[in-house]
Amino acid sequence: ITRITATVLSLSCHNYLLVIMGMSIQDYIQKFRVERAANLLKYSEADLTEISDYLCFHSQSYFGSVFKQYMHMTPKQYRDAYKTKEFQSE
């Protein structure tokens, strides 16, 4: 265990993420941003432009393509599928 710990500690942050998580720091950040976008799409009333700007995507088009890459659907499709409906009593 000591040998493994010393090896991990000697790795740079970038290499650590590659070894432990199997992704680069850029991929980790992109995934994190998409997860936050999914949460906002599901639980907020913010429109796609607001979400894209809030999460610092340089355009709504780029936001849509990155989101689709990770979630396999567009932001609108995601919102339509998962947006929490208001409580309705019967």
N, C-alpha and C positions, 0 to 999 in steps of 0.2 A: 504493500500500500504506500509506503514512503517513497518508493521509486516512482510509482505512478503519480503521486502528488507532486513530486519534484519536477517531473516531466511536464505535467499540466501547467504548473506555475511558471515554467520557463517558456511556454508558448505565448505568443502575442495574443491580444484579445481577438484579433481576426482569425488566427489559426485555431484558437480555443473554440470559437463558434463553429468553425468548419469541422473540427474533430468531434465535439460534443453534440452539436445540433445538426450537423450536416448541411449547413448553409453559410453563406458569407454574411458579413455585417449588413451589407446593402439589402440582401434578400430578407434578413431578419427584420430590418426596419420597414421594408415594403410590406411584408406580411402583417406586421403590427399595425400599420396604417390601414390596411384593408380590413383587418379585424375591427378596428375602431369605426371605420366607415359602415361596416355591416351592423354594428351596434346602433349607430346613429340612424341608419335607414330603418331599423326595426323599431326603435323606441322614440324617435323624435319626429317633428314635423318639418325639419329643415329640408330645403330642396337640394337637388343634386349639386348645383353650383355652390351653395353654401357649404356643403359637406366637402366638396372638392377643395375649395379655398381654405377651409378650416384645417384640413389635413395636409395642406401645402403641395397639392398636385399642381403642376404648372398649367394644366388645362383640364376642362371637364372631359374632353375626348381621351386624354391620357389616363385620367382617373377611371373612365369606363373600361378601357382596354386592360389596365392593370387589375382592376376588380374582377373582370371576367376571367383573366388568367388564373386567379386564385380561387374564385368562387364558382366558376363554370356557368355563370349567368351574368347578365348586365345588372347594374345597380337598380334599375327600375324593376326588372324581373324579380330581383331579390326582395325589394320592398313589397311588391305585390304579393309575393308568396309568403313572406314572414312578418309583415307589419302587424303588430298587435291591434286587434280590433277593440273598439271601446266596449266596455261591459254593457251587456244588454240583458235585462231581466225578462223572464218570460211570464 
